[in-house]
């Protein structure tokens, strides 16, 4: 995925936890600047208290959407209109949608058709069609910050504020047949005559064909996940990593 993008982050506050916002912004910083940060919801709702506390520290603009009809989610329509305005505004070249609602799947497809990268962030309850539609999707539980359990405790360590998600073990990675197939296919399709593939090429192939992110498995980088799986030989030449399927030996 391209770096130095101008990214628009649109948040569906009705369907995703505020605890992950710092982690989402840190993740998006890998790819560019989050110039647009809009949080949609009914800010009169007491349930929005957690989000209210996150808005100003993270330079997020709250977009008010009143619940006009009981049982109907007006936030969805507000976000879609916002996205389409940005689509034709020429100010961004990538979108990030923070939601657990599959109703946004058609929006993702429309943005992709227009050539935009779409980063998805949602809870593990997010329906698979939305997950699969995104250029990359990360479960927000892997990005959540830990909140103090004791109100009287005024100090919290950096590690506690941003805990690392649990890394899946070698056996857990290998038992995930879809993951194993994805990795092996990517290596096979990008390898040379001797079976060696440039890790950068492997990552690009995976990004072009799935919503995969190593973060969902507890790893910050693809290289770390590959090494942990022990499915591949790994060699480094002049800081360039090459891998080969162990079955090619």
MIROGU-403240 format. One line per field, with one value per residue: residue in three letters; x, y, z of N, C-alpha, C in turn; residue number from 1. Coordinates in nm, 2 decimals. Atoms other than C-alpha are relative to their C-alpha. Layout:
N
resn = c(ALA:...);
n.u = c(X:...);
n.v = c(Y:...);
n.w = c(Z:...);
ca.u = c(X:...);
ca.v = c(Y:...);
ca.w = c(Z:...);
c.u = c(X:...);
c.v = c(Y:...);
c.w = c(Z:...);
resi = c(NUM:...);
This chain:
249
resn = c(UNK:UNK:UNK:UNK:UNK:UNK:UNK:UNK:UNK:UNK:UNK:UNK:UNK:UNK:UNK:UNK:UNK:UNK:UNK:UNK:UNK:UNK:UNK:UNK:UNK:UNK:UNK:UNK:UNK:UNK:UNK:UNK:UNK:UNK:UNK:UNK:UNK:UNK:UNK:UNK:UNK:UNK:UNK:UNK:UNK:UNK:UNK:UNK:UNK:UNK:UNK:UNK:UNK:UNK:UNK:UNK:UNK:UNK:UNK:UNK:UNK:UNK:UNK:UNK:UNK:UNK:UNK:UNK:UNK:UNK:UNK:UNK:UNK:UNK:UNK:UNK:UNK:UNK:UNK:UNK:UNK:UNK:UNK:UNK:UNK:UNK:UNK:UNK:UNK:UNK:UNK:UNK:UNK:UNK:UNK:UNK:UNK:UNK:UNK:UNK:UNK:UNK:UNK:UNK:UNK:UNK:UNK:UNK:UNK:UNK:UNK:UNK:UNK:UNK:UNK:UNK:UNK:UNK:UNK:UNK:UNK:UNK:UNK:UNK:UNK:UNK:UNK:UNK:UNK:UNK:UNK:UNK:UNK:UNK:UNK:UNK:UNK:UNK:UNK:UNK:UNK:UNK:UNK:UNK:UNK:UNK:UNK:UNK:UNK:UNK:UNK:UNK:UNK:UNK:UNK:UNK:UNK:UNK:UNK:UNK:UNK:UNK:UNK:UNK:UNK:UNK:UNK:UNK:UNK:UNK:UNK:UNK:UNK:UNK:UNK:UNK:UNK:UNK:UNK:UNK:UNK:UNK:UNK:UNK:UNK:UNK:UNK:UNK:UNK:UNK:UNK:UNK:UNK:UNK:UNK:UNK:UNK:UNK:UNK:UNK:UNK:UNK:UNK:UNK:UNK:UNK:UNK:UNK:UNK:UNK:UNK:UNK:UNK:UNK:UNK:UNK:UNK:UNK:UNK:UNK:UNK:UNK:UNK:UNK:UNK:UNK:UNK:UNK:UNK:UNK:UNK:UNK:UNK:UNK:UNK:UNK:UNK:UNK:UNK:UNK:UNK:UNK:UNK:UNK:UNK:UNK:UNK:UNK:UNK);
n.u = c(0.08:-0.07:-0.03:0.02:0.13:0.09:0.10:0.12:0.05:0.14:0.03:0.14:-0.01:0.11:-0.03:-0.14:-0.05:-0.10:-0.13:-0.10:-0.03:-0.14:-0.06:0.03:-0.08:-0.14:-0.01:0.02:-0.12:-0.10:0.03:0.01:0.06:0.14:0.03:0.14:0.04:0.14:0.07:0.15:0.08:0.09:-0.08:0.09:0.02:-0.09:-0.09:-0.12:-0.09:-0.14:-0.05:-0.01:-0.13:-0.11:0.01:-0.10:-0.14:-0.04:0.04:0.11:0.11:0.12:0.11:0.13:0.11:0.10:0.07:0.13:0.11:-0.04:-0.03:-0.07:-0.13:-0.03:-0.14:-0.05:0.02:-0.09:-0.14:-0.01:0.00:-0.13:-0.10:0.02:-0.05:-0.15:-0.03:-0.01:-0.06:-0.14:-0.09:-0.05:-0.02:0.03:0.10:0.00:0.13:0.00:0.13:0.02:0.12:-0.02:0.07:-0.09:-0.07:0.02:-0.08:-0.13:-0.02:0.01:-0.13:-0.10:0.02:-0.05:-0.15:-0.04:-0.03:0.09:-0.04:0.11:-0.03:0.13:-0.01:0.00:0.14:0.03:0.03:-0.11:0.00:-0.07:-0.14:-0.06:0.00:-0.10:-0.14:-0.06:0.09:-0.06:0.09:-0.03:-0.04:-0.15:-0.06:0.06:-0.09:0.05:0.05:-0.03:0.10:0.02:0.01:-0.10:-0.13:-0.02:-0.11:0.01:-0.12:0.02:0.04:0.14:0.08:0.00:-0.04:-0.01:0.09:-0.07:-0.05:0.04:-0.12:-0.03:0.10:0.13:-0.01:0.01:0.13:0.08:-0.03:0.01:-0.12:-0.11:0.02:-0.03:-0.15:-0.07:0.03:-0.07:-0.14:0.00:0.03:-0.10:-0.14:-0.09:-0.01:-0.05:0.10:-0.02:0.09:-0.03:0.11:0.08:0.09:0.10:0.09:0.08:0.09:0.10:0.08:0.08:0.10:0.07:0.01:-0.10:-0.10:-0.07:0.04:0.11:-0.06:-0.09:-0.13:0.00:-0.05:0.02:-0.13:0.01:0.09:-0.06:-0.10:0.06:0.07:-0.10:0.04:-0.09:-0.14:-0.02:-0.13:-0.01:-0.12:0.00:0.12:0.12:0.04:0.06:0.05:0.03:0.08:-0.08:0.03:-0.08:-0.14);
n.v = c(-0.12:-0.12:-0.08:-0.15:-0.03:-0.09:0.09:-0.05:0.09:-0.02:0.09:0.03:0.01:0.09:0.14:0.03:-0.05:-0.11:0.04:0.03:-0.11:-0.03:0.11:-0.02:-0.11:0.04:0.10:-0.07:-0.08:0.08:-0.01:-0.14:-0.10:0.01:-0.14:-0.01:0.09:-0.03:0.10:-0.02:0.06:-0.09:-0.04:-0.02:0.13:0.03:0.10:-0.05:-0.06:0.05:-0.07:-0.15:-0.02:0.03:-0.09:-0.11:0.04:0.07:-0.09:0.06:-0.09:0.07:-0.03:0.03:0.06:0.04:0.13:-0.05:0.10:0.11:0.13:-0.02:-0.05:-0.11:-0.03:0.06:-0.10:-0.11:0.04:0.02:-0.13:-0.05:0.07:-0.04:-0.13:0.01:0.07:-0.09:-0.12:0.00:-0.03:0.12:0.11:0.13:-0.01:0.10:0.01:0.06:0.05:0.14:0.01:0.05:-0.08:-0.08:0.08:-0.06:-0.12:0.04:0.04:-0.12:-0.07:0.08:-0.02:-0.13:0.01:-0.03:0.10:-0.01:0.07:0.03:0.03:0.04:0.10:0.14:0.04:-0.06:0.10:0.03:-0.07:-0.13:0.03:0.05:-0.11:-0.10:0.02:0.06:-0.01:0.03:0.01:-0.11:0.06:0.01:-0.14:-0.07:-0.04:0.04:-0.11:0.03:0.07:-0.06:-0.15:-0.07:0.02:-0.11:0.03:0.12:0.01:0.00:0.13:0.02:-0.09:0.06:0.14:0.07:0.11:0.13:0.06:0.14:0.09:0.08:0.10:-0.07:-0.05:0.11:0.06:-0.09:0.05:-0.11:-0.08:0.08:0.00:-0.13:-0.02:0.09:-0.04:-0.13:0.03:0.08:-0.09:-0.11:0.06:0.02:0.14:0.08:-0.01:-0.11:-0.12:-0.12:-0.02:-0.11:0.05:0.09:-0.09:-0.06:0.10:0.02:-0.12:0.00:0.11:0.03:-0.10:0.05:-0.09:0.08:-0.05:0.09:0.12:-0.04:-0.04:-0.13:0.00:0.13:0.08:0.07:0.11:0.10:0.07:0.07:0.12:0.10:0.06:-0.05:-0.03:-0.14:-0.05:-0.15:-0.05:-0.14:-0.05:0.05:0.14:0.09:0.12:0.11:0.10:0.11:0.12:-0.01:0.06);
n.w = c(0.00:0.01:-0.12:0.01:0.05:-0.08:-0.04:-0.07:-0.10:-0.03:-0.12:-0.04:-0.15:-0.05:0.02:-0.03:-0.13:0.00:-0.06:0.10:0.09:0.01:0.07:0.14:0.05:0.01:0.12:0.12:0.01:0.08:0.14:0.03:-0.09:-0.02:0.01:-0.03:-0.11:-0.03:-0.08:0.02:-0.10:-0.07:-0.12:-0.11:-0.06:-0.11:0.04:0.08:-0.10:0.03:0.13:-0.03:-0.06:0.09:0.11:0.00:0.00:0.13:0.11:0.08:0.01:-0.02:0.09:-0.06:0.08:-0.09:0.02:0.05:-0.01:-0.09:0.07:0.13:-0.03:0.09:0.01:0.12:0.11:-0.02:0.04:0.14:0.07:-0.03:0.08:0.15:0.01:0.00:0.12:0.11:-0.05:0.04:-0.12:-0.06:0.10:-0.07:-0.10:-0.11:-0.06:-0.13:-0.03:-0.01:0.07:0.13:0.09:0.07:0.10:0.13:0.00:0.02:0.14:0.09:-0.01:0.07:0.14:0.04:-0.01:-0.14:-0.10:-0.11:-0.12:-0.08:-0.14:-0.07:-0.10:0.05:0.04:0.13:0.10:0.09:0.13:-0.02:-0.03:0.12:0.10:-0.03:0.04:-0.12:-0.11:-0.13:-0.11:-0.10:-0.13:0.01:0.00:-0.11:-0.11:-0.12:-0.09:-0.14:-0.07:-0.13:0.01:-0.09:0.05:0.09:0.09:0.09:0.08:0.14:0.05:-0.04:0.08:0.13:-0.01:0.13:0.01:-0.02:0.12:0.02:0.00:0.13:0.02:0.03:0.13:0.09:0.00:0.08:0.14:0.09:-0.01:0.05:0.14:0.05:-0.01:0.09:0.14:0.03:0.03:0.13:0.11:0.01:-0.02:0.12:0.04:-0.11:-0.11:-0.09:0.02:-0.07:-0.10:0.04:0.10:-0.06:-0.07:0.10:0.06:-0.10:-0.01:0.12:0.01:-0.13:-0.10:-0.11:-0.07:-0.10:-0.13:-0.04:-0.05:-0.11:0.04:0.07:0.13:0.07:-0.02:-0.13:0.01:0.08:-0.08:-0.11:0.05:0.03:0.13:0.11:-0.02:0.00:0.02:0.01:0.08:0.01:-0.07:0.07:-0.05:0.09:-0.06:0.09:-0.06:-0.05:0.08:0.12:-0.02);
ca.u = c(0.00:0.11:0.28:0.24:-0.13:-0.38:-0.63:-0.99:-1.09:-1.47:-1.59:-1.93:-1.94:-2.26:-2.08:-1.72:-1.54:-1.36:-1.08:-0.92:-0.89:-0.53:-0.43:-0.61:-0.44:-0.10:-0.17:-0.28:0.04:0.23:0.06:0.03:-0.14:-0.49:-0.59:-0.97:-1.10:-1.48:-1.68:-2.05:-2.31:-2.58:-2.37:-2.67:-2.67:-2.52:-2.36:-2.12:-1.94:-1.63:-1.61:-1.66:-1.34:-1.14:-1.25:-1.03:-0.71:-0.71:-0.82:-1.14:-1.43:-1.76:-2.05:-2.39:-2.66:-2.98:-3.17:-3.47:-3.66:-3.64:-3.48:-3.32:-2.95:-2.92:-2.55:-2.50:-2.65:-2.45:-2.12:-2.20:-2.28:-1.96:-1.76:-1.91:-1.84:-1.48:-1.47:-1.53:-1.34:-0.99:-0.84:-0.78:-0.65:-0.74:-1.02:-1.04:-1.37:-1.40:-1.72:-1.85:-2.15:-2.17:-2.41:-2.10:-1.98:-2.14:-1.96:-1.63:-1.68:-1.77:-1.45:-1.24:-1.39:-1.28:-0.92:-0.91:-0.74:-0.99:-0.86:-1.12:-1.13:-1.41:-1.48:-1.46:-1.84:-1.80:-1.96:-1.72:-1.84:-1.73:-1.40:-1.33:-1.42:-1.16:-0.81:-0.69:-0.89:-0.78:-0.99:-1.01:-0.97:-0.60:-0.56:-0.75:-0.58:-0.61:-0.82:-0.74:-0.93:-0.89:-1.01:-0.77:-0.47:-0.33:-0.04:-0.02:0.28:0.33:0.30:-0.03:-0.16:-0.08:-0.07:0.05:-0.20:-0.13:0.09:-0.05:0.19:0.35:0.09:-0.20:-0.07:-0.03:-0.37:-0.52:-0.55:-0.67:-0.37:-0.13:-0.28:-0.26:0.11:0.22:0.03:0.18:0.53:0.46:0.33:0.62:0.92:1.21:1.31:1.47:1.16:1.29:1.05:1.12:0.92:0.82:0.67:0.49:0.34:0.22:0.07:-0.12:-0.24:-0.37:-0.57:-0.70:-0.78:-0.49:-0.30:-0.04:-0.18:-0.48:-0.24:-0.05:0.24:0.34:0.51:0.46:0.83:0.76:0.46:0.64:0.93:0.70:0.51:0.83:0.67:0.95:1.32:1.43:1.74:1.85:2.09:2.18:1.88:1.65:1.45:1.38:1.17:1.11:0.86:1.01:0.85:1.08:1.39);
ca.v = c(0.00:0.35:0.56:0.94:0.92:1.19:0.98:1.06:0.88:0.84:0.70:0.54:0.61:0.40:0.08:0.09:0.14:0.47:0.27:0.19:0.54:0.60:0.26:0.33:0.66:0.51:0.23:0.48:0.69:0.41:0.50:0.88:1.18:1.15:1.50:1.44:1.30:1.30:1.12:1.07:1.01:1.16:1.35:1.41:1.04:0.95:0.65:0.88:0.99:0.78:0.93:1.29:1.25:1.13:1.40:1.70:1.52:1.34:1.64:1.47:1.68:1.56:1.54:1.57:1.33:1.33:1.00:1.12:0.79:0.53:0.21:0.37:0.44:0.79:0.79:0.55:0.80:1.08:0.89:0.79:1.15:1.26:1.00:1.10:1.46:1.38:1.15:1.43:1.69:1.59:1.64:1.28:0.97:0.70:0.64:0.47:0.35:0.28:0.07:-0.27:-0.23:-0.44:-0.18:0.01:-0.27:-0.10:0.22:0.04:-0.11:0.23:0.39:0.10:0.14:0.50:0.39:0.47:0.25:0.17:0.08:-0.09:-0.10:-0.28:-0.51:-0.89:-0.90:-0.72:-0.93:-1.09:-0.92:-0.58:-0.73:-0.89:-0.57:-0.35:-0.31:-0.40:-0.47:-0.47:-0.58:-0.29:-0.53:-0.56:-0.18:-0.09:0.10:-0.03:0.18:0.21:-0.03:0.16:0.53:0.61:0.50:0.81:0.65:0.41:0.28:0.32:-0.05:-0.05:0.24:0.06:-0.31:-0.53:-0.78:-1.14:-1.30:-1.62:-1.91:-2.12:-2.39:-2.14:-1.98:-2.31:-2.43:-2.13:-2.30:-1.98:-1.79:-2.07:-2.09:-1.71:-1.69:-1.99:-1.87:-1.52:-1.67:-1.91:-1.63:-1.39:-1.63:-1.68:-2.01:-2.13:-2.05:-1.74:-1.44:-1.09:-1.02:-0.68:-0.85:-1.10:-0.82:-0.64:-0.95:-1.01:-0.65:-0.68:-0.99:-0.97:-0.76:-0.92:-0.74:-0.91:-0.70:-0.93:-1.21:-1.01:-0.90:-0.55:-0.66:-0.94:-1.04:-1.12:-1.33:-1.52:-1.60:-1.71:-1.95:-2.14:-2.22:-2.05:-2.03:-1.67:-1.50:-1.14:-0.98:-0.62:-0.56:-0.72:-1.02:-1.31:-1.62:-1.96:-2.23:-2.50:-2.76:-2.64:-2.79);
ca.w = c(0.00:-0.08:0.18:0.25:0.17:0.28:0.48:0.58:0.90:0.94:1.27:1.34:1.71:1.75:1.65:1.77:2.10:2.18:2.35:2.02:1.87:1.96:1.83:1.50:1.46:1.53:1.27:1.01:1.07:0.89:0.57:0.58:0.74:0.88:0.76:0.80:1.13:1.16:1.43:1.35:1.62:1.84:2.09:2.31:2.39:2.73:2.57:2.38:2.70:2.62:2.27:2.40:2.61:2.31:2.06:2.15:2.25:1.91:1.70:1.59:1.46:1.60:1.35:1.51:1.38:1.58:1.61:1.40:1.41:1.69:1.57:1.26:1.25:1.10:1.16:0.86:0.62:0.76:0.72:0.37:0.26:0.43:0.24:-0.10:-0.03:0.04:-0.26:-0.50:-0.30:-0.42:-0.07:0.02:-0.16:0.11:0.35:0.69:0.82:1.19:1.23:1.30:1.07:0.75:0.60:0.49:0.26:-0.05:0.04:0.06:-0.28:-0.43:-0.29:-0.42:-0.76:-0.76:-0.69:-0.31:-0.05:0.23:0.57:0.79:1.17:1.37:1.65:1.62:1.58:1.24:0.96:0.72:0.40:0.54:0.66:0.32:0.12:0.29:0.15:0.50:0.81:1.17:1.47:1.72:2.02:1.90:1.92:2.24:2.52:2.87:3.11:3.48:3.69:4.01:4.00:4.28:4.08:3.91:3.73:3.45:3.27:2.90:2.85:3.04:2.83:2.50:2.57:2.29:2.16:2.24:1.98:1.83:1.88:1.60:1.64:1.64:1.32:1.15:1.25:1.06:0.72:0.55:0.67:0.58:0.23:0.19:0.29:0.08:-0.23:-0.20:-0.18:-0.47:-0.69:-0.62:-0.60:-0.84:-1.00:-0.68:-0.47:-0.30:-0.27:-0.17:0.15:0.02:-0.29:-0.08:0.13:-0.18:-0.33:0.00:0.02:-0.34:-0.27:0.09:0.39:0.59:0.86:1.09:1.38:1.39:1.49:1.75:1.53:1.41:1.10:0.84:0.88:1.25:1.17:0.90:1.13:1.41:1.19:1.10:0.76:0.56:0.54:0.60:0.46:0.49:0.23:0.26:0.49:0.23:0.35:0.13:0.22:0.08:0.16:0.38:0.15:-0.13:0.03);
c.u = c(0.09:0.02:-0.03:-0.14:-0.07:-0.13:-0.12:-0.05:-0.15:-0.04:-0.15:0.00:-0.11:0.04:0.14:0.04:0.10:0.14:0.10:0.05:0.15:0.07:-0.03:0.08:0.15:0.02:0.00:0.12:0.10:-0.02:-0.02:-0.06:-0.15:-0.05:-0.15:-0.03:-0.14:-0.06:-0.15:-0.07:-0.09:0.07:-0.08:-0.02:0.10:0.11:0.13:0.10:0.14:0.05:0.03:0.14:0.11:0.00:0.11:0.14:0.05:-0.04:-0.10:-0.11:-0.13:-0.11:-0.13:-0.10:-0.11:-0.07:-0.14:-0.11:0.06:0.02:0.07:0.13:0.03:0.15:0.06:-0.01:0.09:0.14:0.01:0.00:0.13:0.10:-0.01:0.04:0.15:0.05:0.02:0.07:0.15:0.10:0.06:0.02:-0.01:-0.10:0.03:-0.14:0.00:-0.15:-0.01:-0.13:0.02:-0.08:0.09:0.08:-0.02:0.09:0.15:0.03:0.00:0.13:0.11:-0.01:0.05:0.15:0.05:0.04:-0.10:0.05:-0.12:0.04:-0.14:0.02:-0.01:-0.14:-0.03:-0.02:0.11:-0.01:0.06:0.15:0.07:0.01:0.11:0.13:0.08:-0.10:0.06:-0.11:0.04:0.04:0.15:0.06:-0.05:0.10:-0.07:-0.05:0.02:-0.12:-0.04:0.00:0.10:0.14:0.02:0.11:-0.02:0.12:-0.03:-0.04:-0.14:-0.09:-0.02:0.05:0.01:-0.10:0.07:0.04:-0.04:0.13:0.02:-0.11:-0.13:0.00:-0.01:-0.13:-0.10:0.02:-0.02:0.12:0.12:-0.01:0.04:0.15:0.07:-0.04:0.07:0.15:0.02:-0.01:0.11:0.14:0.07:0.01:0.04:-0.10:0.01:-0.09:0.04:-0.12:-0.08:-0.10:-0.11:-0.10:-0.09:-0.10:-0.12:-0.09:-0.10:-0.11:-0.08:0.00:0.10:0.07:0.06:-0.04:-0.11:0.05:0.10:0.14:0.00:0.04:-0.02:0.12:-0.01:-0.09:0.06:0.11:-0.06:-0.07:0.09:-0.04:0.10:0.14:0.01:0.15:0.00:0.13:-0.01:-0.13:-0.13:-0.03:-0.06:-0.05:-0.03:-0.07:0.09:-0.02:0.08:0.14:0.01);
c.v = c(0.13:0.07:0.15:0.03:0.11:-0.08:0.07:-0.11:0.03:-0.10:-0.01:-0.03:-0.09:-0.15:-0.04:0.07:0.12:-0.04:-0.03:0.12:0.03:-0.10:0.01:0.11:-0.03:-0.10:0.08:0.09:-0.07:0.03:0.15:0.09:-0.01:0.15:0.03:-0.10:0.04:-0.12:0.03:-0.07:0.10:0.03:0.04:-0.13:-0.03:-0.10:0.05:0.06:-0.04:0.07:0.15:0.03:-0.02:0.11:0.11:-0.04:-0.06:0.09:-0.05:0.10:-0.08:0.05:-0.04:-0.06:-0.04:-0.13:0.05:-0.10:-0.11:-0.13:0.01:0.07:0.11:0.03:-0.06:0.09:0.12:-0.03:-0.02:0.13:0.07:-0.06:0.04:0.14:0.01:-0.07:0.09:0.13:0.01:0.04:-0.12:-0.10:-0.14:0.03:-0.11:0.01:-0.07:-0.04:-0.15:-0.04:-0.04:0.09:0.09:-0.07:0.06:0.13:-0.03:-0.03:0.12:0.08:-0.08:0.02:0.13:0.01:0.04:-0.13:0.02:-0.09:-0.02:-0.03:-0.02:-0.10:-0.14:-0.05:0.05:-0.11:-0.01:0.07:0.14:-0.02:-0.03:0.12:0.10:-0.04:-0.07:0.02:-0.04:0.00:0.10:-0.06:-0.01:0.14:0.08:0.03:-0.05:0.11:-0.04:-0.07:0.06:0.15:0.07:0.00:0.11:-0.02:-0.12:0.00:0.01:-0.13:-0.03:0.08:-0.06:-0.14:-0.07:-0.12:-0.13:-0.06:-0.15:-0.09:-0.07:-0.09:0.07:0.06:-0.11:-0.07:0.09:-0.03:0.11:0.09:-0.07:0.00:0.14:0.03:-0.08:0.04:0.13:-0.03:-0.07:0.10:0.11:-0.05:-0.01:-0.15:-0.09:0.00:0.11:0.12:0.11:0.03:0.12:-0.04:-0.08:0.09:0.07:-0.09:-0.03:0.12:0.01:-0.10:-0.03:0.12:-0.03:0.11:-0.09:0.04:-0.09:-0.13:0.03:0.05:0.13:-0.01:-0.14:-0.09:-0.08:-0.12:-0.12:-0.08:-0.09:-0.13:-0.12:-0.08:0.02:0.01:0.16:0.04:0.15:0.04:0.15:0.07:-0.03:-0.14:-0.08:-0.13:-0.10:-0.11:-0.11:-0.13:0.00:-0.06:-0.13);
c.w = c(0.00:0.13:-0.03:-0.06:0.09:0.03:0.07:0.09:0.03:0.10:0.02:0.15:0.06:0.00:0.03:0.13:-0.01:0.05:-0.11:-0.09:-0.01:-0.08:-0.15:-0.06:-0.02:-0.12:-0.13:-0.03:-0.08:-0.15:-0.05:0.11:0.00:0.00:0.04:0.11:0.05:0.08:0.00:0.12:0.06:0.13:0.12:0.08:0.11:-0.03:-0.07:0.09:-0.03:-0.12:0.03:0.06:-0.09:-0.12:-0.01:0.01:-0.13:-0.12:-0.09:0.00:0.02:-0.09:0.06:-0.09:0.10:-0.05:-0.04:0.02:0.09:-0.08:-0.13:0.03:-0.10:-0.02:-0.13:-0.12:0.00:-0.04:-0.15:-0.08:0.02:-0.09:-0.15:-0.02:-0.01:-0.13:-0.12:0.04:-0.04:0.11:0.06:-0.11:0.07:0.10:0.11:0.06:0.13:0.03:0.00:-0.08:-0.15:-0.11:-0.08:-0.11:-0.14:-0.02:-0.02:-0.14:-0.09:0.01:-0.07:-0.15:-0.05:0.02:0.14:0.08:0.11:0.11:0.09:0.15:0.07:0.10:-0.06:-0.04:-0.15:-0.10:-0.10:-0.13:0.01:0.01:-0.14:-0.11:0.02:-0.06:0.11:0.11:0.13:0.11:0.11:0.13:0.00:0.02:0.13:0.11:0.13:0.09:0.14:0.07:0.13:-0.02:0.08:-0.05:-0.11:-0.10:-0.07:-0.09:-0.15:-0.06:0.03:-0.09:-0.14:0.00:-0.14:0.00:0.01:-0.13:-0.01:-0.01:-0.14:-0.03:-0.04:-0.14:-0.10:-0.01:-0.08:-0.15:-0.10:0.00:-0.06:-0.16:-0.06:-0.01:-0.11:-0.15:-0.04:-0.03:-0.13:-0.12:-0.02:0.00:-0.13:-0.03:0.11:0.12:0.09:-0.04:0.08:0.09:-0.04:-0.11:0.05:0.07:-0.10:-0.06:0.10:0.01:-0.12:0.00:0.13:0.09:0.12:0.06:0.11:0.14:0.05:0.07:0.11:-0.04:-0.07:-0.14:-0.06:0.02:0.14:0.00:-0.08:0.08:0.11:-0.05:-0.03:-0.13:-0.11:0.05:-0.02:-0.02:-0.02:-0.07:-0.01:0.05:-0.08:0.04:-0.11:0.07:-0.10:0.08:0.04:-0.09:-0.13:0.01:-0.07);
resi = c(1:2:3:4:5:6:7:8:9:10:11:12:13:14:15:16:17:18:19:20:21:22:23:24:25:26:27:28:29:30:31:32:33:34:35:36:37:38:39:40:41:42:43:44:45:46:47:48:49:50:51:52:53:54:55:56:57:58:59:60:61:62:63:64:65:66:67:68:69:70:71:72:73:74:75:76:77:78:79:80:81:82:83:84:85:86:87:88:89:90:91:92:93:94:95:96:97:98:99:100:101:102:103:104:105:106:107:108:109:110:111:112:113:114:115:116:117:118:119:120:121:122:123:124:125:126:127:128:129:130:131:132:133:134:135:136:137:138:139:140:141:142:143:144:145:146:147:148:149:150:151:152:153:154:155:156:157:158:159:160:161:162:163:164:165:166:167:168:169:170:171:172:173:174:175:176:177:178:179:180:181:182:183:184:185:186:187:188:189:190:191:192:193:194:195:196:197:198:199:200:201:202:203:204:205:206:207:208:209:210:211:212:213:214:215:216:217:218:219:220:221:222:223:224:225:226:227:228:229:230:231:232:233:234:235:236:237:238:239:240:241:242:243:244:245:246:247:248:249);
